Amino acid sequence: MKKYAGYEFGKVVILNLKRDDLLLETIEKELSKSGIKNALLTSAIGSLQKVVLHRVVGTGREPEDEFITLEKPMELASLQGLVLDGKAHFHMVVSDVEQAYTGHLEPGTKVLYLGEISLVELKDVSLCREKNEDNIGMIVEKEMN
């Protein structure tokens, strides 16, 4: 285990996404426009018309993923994760009227009626993800320029 500590918060960004907005792409675009490289996702709710996610389906050393696309009305119950070096790594829980789905948010996920997202900037950390020997994206300190 490695531990990274930050002690200073910056901007708070609240996004109100509308019908047909792309969830992941819009979040990353708005963070870039705001000059935010590292952030905590603090809240996310809404409804989705298309969900693209992947989830693990094996237990080998390297991850084995299944990609799923769902095109039907879905509730966004939870979205959690970090933005490191401008790249979001979010996991989600969505549901229809019969069941829930969980996994890693992928590009192409589209808002149905609305999405409400809040993020808080981490100002005094410089982190990114790098793949380790097992092809897992691990958090590491980024060299300062």
N, C-alpha and C positions, 0 to 999 in steps of 0.2 A: 504494500500500500504506500502511496505517496499522498502528501497533504499539501494543499496550496491555500494561502490565506490572502484575503483582500480586506481592506479596512475603510475604503472610501467608495460611496455610491455617487453616481453622476445623475444624468438626465433620467426622468421617468417618461416613457413613451407609451401612450395609449392609442391603439389603432381601432377604428370602427370600420370593419370591412363590410362590403355590400355584395349583393348578388353577382355571381360570376367572377369575383376576385379570386385569384389563386392564393391559397393560404400561405404556404411556405415562401413562395416567390415574393409575395407582397411584403411579408415580414422582413425578409433579408434586404429587399430594395429600400424599405423605409429606414431600416437601421443604417444602411450605407449612406443614405441621404442625410441622416442625422449625425453622421460621423462616429457611430458607435461600433466598436470592434468586439467588445466583450459585454455580455449581459446575462441576467437571470430572467427567465420567463416566470412571471409571478401569477398570471391568471390568463385563462383562455376558455371561452364558451362560445356556442353558436350552433348554427345548423349548416349542414353540408349536403351538396347534391352529388358530389363525386369524391370518393375517398381512395387515395392511393397510399398503400403502406406495405412494409415488409416485416416479416416476423421470422424468428429462428425456428428451424424444424429438425435440427440435428444437435448432437452433443460432441462432435469431433473437435479436434484442436482448432481447426479453422471454421469460421461460421458457415453454416448452410442456411440460406434464406429462401423464403417463399414470398413472392410478390403478389399482392392482391389488389384488384381494382373493383370497387363497389360503386355502382351508379344507381342510387335510390336515395330517398330522404333519410338523412342521418342526423342524430344529435351529437355535437361535440361535447362530451362530458368532461374531458380532461385533456390537457396538453401540457407536458412538462419537459424541461430540459435547459440547456445552456446554449449561448452563442459564444463561440471562441474564435477569435481572429476573423470575425465577420461571417462565420459559417454556423448555421443553426443545427443542433442535434436534438430533435424533439421526439418524444414518444407520446402516443395518444390512446385514448379510450373513446370509441364512438359506438353508437347503438342505433338500431332500427327498432321497430315495435316488437321484434321477437328475440333478438340477441345482441350481445355486445361483441366488439372486435377490438383487439389491441395490437399495437405494433409501432414501428418507426415511421414517422411521417415522411412521405416522398413527394417530389414535385408532381403537380397535376391535380392536387386536391383542391376542390372548388367550393366556394361558399354558396349556400342556398339562399337564405334570407339575410343573415348577418353573422358577423364574427366580431367578438370583442376581446382584444388581446392587450395585455399590459406587460411591459418589460422595464427592468431597472439596469442601468449601465453600471458596470464594474470598472472603476477608473484606475485602480492601482495594481492590476494584474496584467500579465502578458502571457497568455496561454494559447495553445493550439492543439490539434489532434494530429498524431503521427501513428502510422501503422506499425505494430510490433511484428515479431517473427511469426506470430500466428494470424496475421492479417487483421488484427483488431485495432481500431482507432483509439489510441490511448491519449489521455491528457498529458501534455508536457509543457514545460516552460519554453517560451519562444525567446530567441536571442533578440536583444534590443539593438536597434540600428543606431 
